[in-house]
Amino acid sequence: MEIYSQDRSTDRQPVAAGTYYESNKSVLLKNISGHFEDCRKSSANRKVRAIISPHAGYIFSGTIAASAISATQKDSDFKNIFLIGSSHIMAFDGASVYNTGDYITPLGKAEVNREIANKLKKENKVFDFPVTAHLQEHSLEVQVPLIQYYYDETPPIVPIVIGTNNTNTIKSIAEALRPYFTADNLFLISSDFSHYPSYKDAVEVDNRTAESIISGKPETFLTTLRTNSEKNIDGLATSMCGWASGLMLMYLAEGDENLEFERIDYCNSGDTPYGDKDRVVGYHAIALIEKNHNTNARESSSENMLSFTKQEKEQLFAIARNSIKTMLYDNERITIDEHKIPESLKNHFGAFVTLKIDGRLRGCIGRFLSSDPLYEVVRASALSSAFEDTRFRPLTREEYEKVDMEITVLGPMKKINDTNEIILGKHGIYIKKDFRSGTMLPQVAIENGWDVVQFLGYTSRDKAGLGWDGWKNAELYIYEGLVLEEKDK
């Protein structure tokens, strides 16, 4: 029996404020702003249909949640956000949709689309469960302040708590929601991933679980959950606390060839200053996107991958600088614990490390393509730039203290037939003919004030050894480079 009458408005009051996130409005706004500033940003050139976002305390998972929401645009004109999570409080054979009022947070009122909520409840027996399932449930609430902060105009929400692990019932929930699973609405699935294994085990389990979601196949996902459980990993209580909600989304997306899941970012509580490494919780940001939303979908994906948080940039510079310092002072190569490296720095990108003193070049070496992860490429390139660039003598200890550093991360190369495709400042160029080749990074043309013809000419003559006009009879490639600058030495 319902506690609240549908004819009487009863707003849902916050229960997670002061525990999962700050209850003071000004402090909360400052904290959320920091999470969105630090999070991984996604390309604007795509249509996001759904996201999977964590719901732990903001100090643990706030930045990953921000990266999930940032996969959408601030000015998105979503008609509704369907906010869906699995109950941590009670079990029931279906779903509960909040239809008696709005959701309240320290940032104000988030409007609930009661028309849709009432319609779901009236027309689908699987939604005929009391709104009491929402009253103490934190998983949906923690998403609401992030939504209120991020969007220029906060869309109405449709809060849904799933109380069952029965796959047939979950399919019924998906079918009831299918009419609303359109480009006009965003589906936000609230879920953390592995609970309580060690740091190393969490990284492995969470990777397997995420890959099974990326497959887009519900049965693969369910099999992976069973396999993780059967491994009897010490401390592992679940691979994904909201797996039923995630499965529901996979049922909705199944069979649509134009939809694909994409990993955005990952960390676990052991990556934060507030968590230990022995008992962690995992957090993924995953998006469901339309593949053919625009003609530049593939380029958009590449641009999205060439994006790093403030902490990731700092980690790359720490690796580069410590590599040089350890070789200078101890004549040794540093050892890197790969388990402490975020997944984004394990992608197979090329990179160049540039050293300068008082604005003058002091070394620049790197790789275009590599079978090694990015952090390894940066480590090796830093050492080569300091000690193996034949244009300069090896770097000294005195010079090390004065050196400024740039890291340029390179996207994939694209062969071109028209030099009009070259965008100065955005594209580096690679020229190849027979056994001769050469490149210049994107920033070089801007630093020297060159036009496209000069950029080609200098690269052809000075780097590829083909003469000023040699590029005209050579293979031309462009690539994008993300230039990272060291803020503090």
C-alpha positions, 0 to 999 in steps of 0.5 A, a space after each residue: 500500500 502506498 504511503 503517499 497519495 498521488 494527489 498530494 505532492 510530497 517532495 523527496 528530502 535529501 538523506 545523503 547530504 552531509 555524508 556522501 556530499 556536502 550539505 552546505 550549498 556554497 561548499 558543495 558548489 565549490 566541491 562539484 566545480 573542482 570535480 568538473 574542472 579535474 575530470 576527463 572531458 569528452 568530444 562535443 561531436 557526438 550524441 550520448 544516449 546513456 551514461 553509467 556513473 558512480 554514486 560513492 561519496 564525492 571525495 572518492 568518485 566525484 571526479 569520475 561521475 563528473 567525467 560521465 556527465 561531461 560526456 554530454 553537453 552543458 546545453 543539451 536539450 534533453 527532455 528528461 533524464 531517466 535516473 536509474 539505480 538498483 536498491 541498496 535498501 530493499 528487494 522487490 520484484 520490479 521497479 519503483 518510480 518516484 511520482 509523488 513530488 520532486 527531489 530536493 538537494 542543497 542546490 534546490 528542487 529537481 523537478 520530477 516528470 510526474 506525468 511520465 512517472 504516473 504513466 509508467 506506474 499506471 500502465 506497467 505492473 512491474 512499476 507498481 511498487 511504493 515510493 518508499 524505496 526512494 526515501 533512504 536510497 542514496 544512489 540516485 540522490 548523489 547524481 542530482 546535485 551534479 546534474 543541477 550544477 552541470 546543465 545550463 537548464 536542468 531537465 526534469 528527472 524520472 527517478 527509478 529504483 530497481 529492486 530485483 535481480 530476476 533477468 526476466 523482470 529486468 527485461 520487462 522493465 526495459 520494455 516498459 521504458 523502451 518508448 522513452 529510450 530516444 535521443 530526446 532523453 538521457 538515461 543515467 545508470 547509477 552504479 559503482 563497480 567492484 566492492 572491497 577487493 584489493 587494489 590490484 584485484 579491483 583493477 583486473 575485475 573492473 576491467 573485465 566487467 567494463 569490457 563485457 559492457 562494451 561488448 554490448 551483449 547482455 549474456 557476455 555481461 552476465 557470464 563475466 559477473 558469474 566468472 568474477 564471482 566464481 574466482 573467489 577473489 578475496 574480499 570481492 562482494 560484487 563486481 557491480 552493485 547496480 548490475 541489474 540497472 546496467 543489464 536493463 540498459 544493455 537490453 535496451 541497446 541490444 540489437 541497435 547497430 548504431 549504438 556502442 558503449 565507450 569507456 570514458 574514465 576509471 579509478 577506484 577508492 585506492 587512487 584517492 588520498 582517503 582510501 587504502 589499497 587493501 579494500 577498495 571500491 571501483 568506479 567507471 564512467 561509461 557512455 552509450 553513444 550513437 556511432 553515426 551521429 555525425 561524419 566525424 565520429 571516428 575523429 571525435 573518438 580520437 579527440 576524446 581519448 586525447 584528453 587528460 585530467 589535471 592529475 594525469 598530466 601531473 603524473 606524466 610530467 612526474 614520470 618524465 622528470 623523475 626518469 631524467 633525475 634518477 639517471 642523472 643522480 643515480 645512473 638508474 632507470 626508474 621503476 613504475 608500478 603499473 597498478 598505480 597508472 590510470 587506464 588513460 595513460 596505458 593507451 598506445 599513443 605516440 609522444 614526444 618530450 621537448 626540453 627547453 632552457 630559457 625558451 631555446 630547444 635543448 632536446 626533443 625525441 619521441 615516437 609516432 606509434 608504439 606498442 608500449 603504453 603512453 607512460 612508457 613512451 614518455 619515460 623513454 622519450 624523456 631519457 632520449 631527449 635528455 641524453 641521446 639527442 645528437 644535436 646536443 651534448 647530454 643534459 647536465 645536473 645544472 641544466 636539469 634544474 633550469 629545464 622546461 618541459 613539454 609533452 606532446 601526445 600524438 593521435 593516429 596519423 592520416 594520409 592526405 592528398 590535399 594540403 588544404 586539410 592541414 590546420 596550423 596549430 592543430 596538425 603535425 605533419 609527417 613526410 615520407 619518400 622511400 627511406 627518408 622521412 621527417 616530421 614537425 610537431 603541431 606547435 612548431 608552425 605557430 611558434 615560428 609564424 609559418 604558413 602551410 607552405 613554409 611548414 611543409 618546406 622546412 619539414 621536407 628540407 630540414 627533417 626529411 632531407 628531401 629539399 624545400 619542394 620535396 614534399 610535392 612528390 612525397 607521401 603526406 600525413 597529418 596527425 593531431 597532437 595534444 601539447 601538455 605544458 609543465 606548470 610547476 617544476 
